[in-house]
Amino acid sequence: MQQALTFHSGVGDAGLRLDVFLAARLEQLSRMGIAHLIAAGACTVNGDAATAGQLVRGGDVIALLMAETVPNAMTPEALPLQIIYEDAELMVVDKQAGLLVHPTRGIKTGTLANGLVYHLNRLRLASNNQTEPPSSPTSNSPIAKPTPPAFVRPGIVHRLDRATSGLMVVAKTQRALGILTRHFHERRVKKSYLALVRGRVGADEFAIDAPIGRVGAERPHWRVAAAGKPAQTHLRVLKRAGGVTLAELEPLTGRTNQLRIHCAHAGHAIVGDEWYDEASIGATNGVHRRLCLHAARLAFNHPTGGAWLEFVAPLPEEMQALGADCGMLFADGGLIK
């Protein structure tokens, strides 16, 4: 089923991009989803074909043909979130392993994005779910229902693999999203990870410098490849015990699956890596319960005022348990020192 929607722009809307104008009125769709609809010819302005970037004028008649609402990244869901920090501009969350950041073609619900939409708009949702207040017995006019708060779209600044746990910063305003995205692009954000890797790593500290590219159609698509893009990772050993090593990993570049690929390339694949650790492929128990990779430290300048913020998330209990199985002991919850 499809629904035809019509919007009339006002004087105050003049100068807005068309996709921004529609995003403010279609909470259930992301900006990307709206852009796809416009590109597919589902939107007209005053009867003419539209583009996502064209500017709205006061008095425009904007028509949009879209499918009935289906779950997507803007669908709110009351999911448990581990919130480390939150203010008016941003929030920092500790994502659990196994949680997708965004819905995919096959998975439409239960993602971090869905949980963030619910959290950031819980007051609005509660307001929308309230029943109409009763009329006053001494008045001829009903009591006005309060205007709900504005809809807040979470700005996903960066991502973690579904199997990876740890810290992520999320923007709550377009301004914060733009500034944080630029800081990531300029490598001004500091990130480091904790990983349990297979074997006893000899050197206490070293760099892995190996280009990464897409190779072949079979999984995993990304591997060390001579024709790939430059990629560098710094590895520092924190603990050794039995047949595993706890390492701190700092990605100096941001290639797809970089830490997983580089550790395997160095001969010390991350425990539980079903793509690059041969001992974990197809395993379902023991030390293979999860990918033992955790985004443990995140530091950046606040988009308002520039204050340097630094956050640390301790090693998840399941990773500590896996290390303990190999004789590794942790103090202070496995925090990076």
Summary of the structure (lengths in Angstrom):
residues: 337
radius of gyration: 24.0
end to end distance: 56.4
largest distance: 83.3
contacts: 991
relative contact order: 0.11
helix: 21%
strand: 28%
